[in-house]
């Protein structure tokens, strides 16, 4: 992500925070723009370019009532009906394009000693990130501005692997998921280290359509273990691949968005961005 793009992302995040904090006062476009030190016209442009909708409309997609309505739809089985009725080709984005392959014990034995991992730093609509891949697929992706910290966290997962800073085709294809036109998107392959239970939970996350939301309990039921909500939450929290495995689409049963490994503010922005691309 360019320096200017990162600045714009930070401004948008700050604007959303200001609007939420002052929502009862219904701040005007001019007030919000002034708070982030932009002219109203420039703020409107960068926000619309990023979100595809107005700040006011965007807030609807991250509101408590909108989340509750989505959860009601899920309970009413509209969750699955969306697939059958062709609700939106983009709503099936992850289910169609992201495929998970679990690493064999030999591949991550001795801290991943047998693995050769390429990694690179890139940008996204939600901030800078590190993406890493083996010869079989993406093994790690995380939002992080600090490159040294990002690489350190990757290395902790595979302490004995060999690392080369290099962008490859697997990474480029994975990053194309942030484009607004997914008609030419190839299958994104993930090559992940995890227990059978973790892999099952991560695969279940892929069935949540873009713009929709689910709960920990709902996912536990989907994998046939309704009493495993807590274990499901732990598996979601250990998701090694940001955005591609959409753990941001899992919220609390109350409708509150809840926490997120890469920051609750970023989760709000992702949920709102996805909603604006589906419902606007």
Secondary structure, 3 states (H helix, E strand, C coil): CCHHHHHHHHHHHHHHHHHHHCHHHCCCHHHHHHHCCCCHHHHHHHHHHHHCCCHHHHHHHCCHHHHHHHHHHHHCCHHHHHHHCCCCHHHHHHHHHEEEEECCHHHHCCCCCCCEEEEEEECCCCCCEEEEECCCCEEEEEECCCHHHHHHHHHHHCCCCEEEECCCHHHHHHHHHHCCCCCCCCCEEEEECCCHHHHHHHHHHCCCCCCCCEEHHHHHHHCCCCCCHHHHHHHHHCCCECCCCCHHHEECCCCCCCCCCCCHHHHHHHHHHHHHHHHC
